[in-house]
Amino acid sequence: MLREAVHHTAHGSFAYPVSPDTLRLTLRAARGDLQRAAVLYWDRYGSSPTLTAEMSIAAEDDLFTYYQADVQLATRRFGYVFLLDDGKQTLFYTEKGFCEDLQPNIQFHYPYIAPGDLWEPPEWAQGAVVYQIFPERFANGDPTNDPPDVEGWEEAPTPASFKGGDLQGIIDRFQHLVDLGVDVLYLTPIFKSPSNHKYDTADYYTIDPHFGDEETLRKLIALCRKHGIMIVLDAVFNHCGSEFFAFQDVLKHGARSSYAHWFNIEGFPVQTDPPNYETFAHQIATMPKLMTQHEDVKRYLLEVAVYWIREFSIDGWRLDVANELDHEFWREFRRAVKRENPDALIVGEVWHEASDWLRGDQFDSVMNYPFQHACFDFFAKGTIRARSFASRLAKVQVNHCQAVNLAMFNLLGSHDTERFLTSCGGDLRKYALAVAFQLTYEGAPMIYYGDEVGMTGLTDPDCRRGMVWSRKEQNGELLRWYKQLIALRREHRALRTGRCRTVWADSVSNVYGFVRFQGREQIVVLLNNSPQPQTVNLREINWPVKMPRQVRDLLSDERFKLGELVVPAYGVRILA
């Protein structure tokens, strides 16, 4: 037994409550090393194990197998040890290490499932289909509010160009979202700003006049409510714009400004070219970084966050550059937002492993860029094969509790990335396969505006082209593919909120498969990421509920007996 690979901690994603009396435990071991893993558990005030739960494989990466089991006690107080068997020896794994016989006071402890520790992201966000809009480029509904020198809608955008998109345009084209089957509308910043992207906020309390006004926003929110669609706005609290009142005051009064401590300024007078103050990224003078450790800065931003929830009933915030603010700010942010609306969603922009923000005290979810990176490498570029893809997904999955995984914004592209169809070299087969994965895998699939009609584009600013509305220029077949998959997601609860397990990962054939299961429903998704048809033996799949006698392909309505099944080239089978 490779003891150094075995790991468990009695907190975080390795031990968390899933109900008032049930604990989910995860154990890590070397991949393929164990023949059996079980957990022995009891009320921690007792003296010895009274119950046993067999553990099953939840995920596997390149090096490790992760086992899980749910354990239940009416008293909610858990002591437990693990029983490990590799076929050569049997050992107990405890808080004190390994032993061959149980001894007193060596157990892991989960002292008590306190009601306050039973947290999860808002239920409405778990498994929801999210649609991201960059308002300046979606639709121009009110030409009277256009900024000067608006360029043609179909012209290639530049970093500073404007096309006149606005909130009225979203209202006018809202039926597109309804027909698609969207659950959540996420807008990049809409507050007053001199740029097209609005990530350099000038006024956190004013809708940018080129987008509309408060009345226009209320109309859009009312339309969302009518169709059961939630709305999430983008907030930029890491930095502001150079036109923000506090920074303007510093420019005017220098060290005498009462806002000088809001920014990290190297010396006075303030210089903007090059900036002698801390900014977002690489000396972007128009985006001075805010010092959120100061109480008055913090108070101002938290009041902004609460204002739009209280006064406009928005359903949540997506937080820009969230990983560059201190954790205590986000803890206070969460408390303030959840006091106003306990069901509000908080999504951080974190491009890397984000578990530190997803423990119930800060964010509900993040933009799942590790998911995007894995899809980019597997589907678009083919630089990894099925087993490595499964491994990459497992690393993300085991870092969070299941409810968080269900709320992760799983994106293929965004306003900050190359369009995924472009990444696929324009190959619609690869792109459609990636979309099938995104819309059936666990999480909240996030669709970047226009991806559903086949829009292309390199990275910023090319990925921010005007939305294609001409039916002749839209890819109708691709749009129907999105609608079909979203409809399946709505029809089958397991595809929305079911648990997820990899059941097939063959790097030779390059077929990847996973199962979504909930209650008595189980759905297996097989994706063939290769240019030739590939065969999968359905009897070799570990069906989590019960091995069926036959299955039905939910896409084609074909029925198959269990045995060998052909998955078409760059094709998908969704089997129930």
Secondary structure, 3 states (H helix, E strand, C coil): CCHHHCECCCCHHHEEEEECCEEEEEEEEECCCCCEEEEEEEECCCCCCCEEEECEEEEECCCEEEEEEEEECCCCCEEEEEEEECCCCEEEEECCEEECCCCCCCCEEECCCCHHHCCCCCHHHCCCCEEEECHHHCCCCCHHHCCCCCCCCCCCCCCCCCCCCCHHHHHHCHHHHHHHCCCEEEECCCEECCCCCCCCCCEEEEECCCCCCHHHHHHHHHHHHHCCCEEEEEECCCECCCCCHHHHHHHHHHHHCCCHHHECECCCCCCECCECECECCCCCCCCEEECCCCHHHHHHHHHHHHHHHHHHCCCEEEECCHHHCCHHHHHHHHHHHHHHCCCCEEEECCCCCCHHHCCCCCCCEEECHHHHHHHHHHHHCCCCCHHHHHHHHHHHHCCCCHHHHHHCEEECCCCCCCCHHHHCCCCHHHHHHHHHHHCCCCCEEEEECCHHHCCCCCCCCHHHCCCCCCCCCCCHHHHHHHHHHHHHHHHCHHHHHCEEEEEEEECCCCEEEEEEEECCEEEEEEEECCCCCEEEEHHHCCCCCCCCCEEEECCCCCEEECCEEEECCCCEEEEC
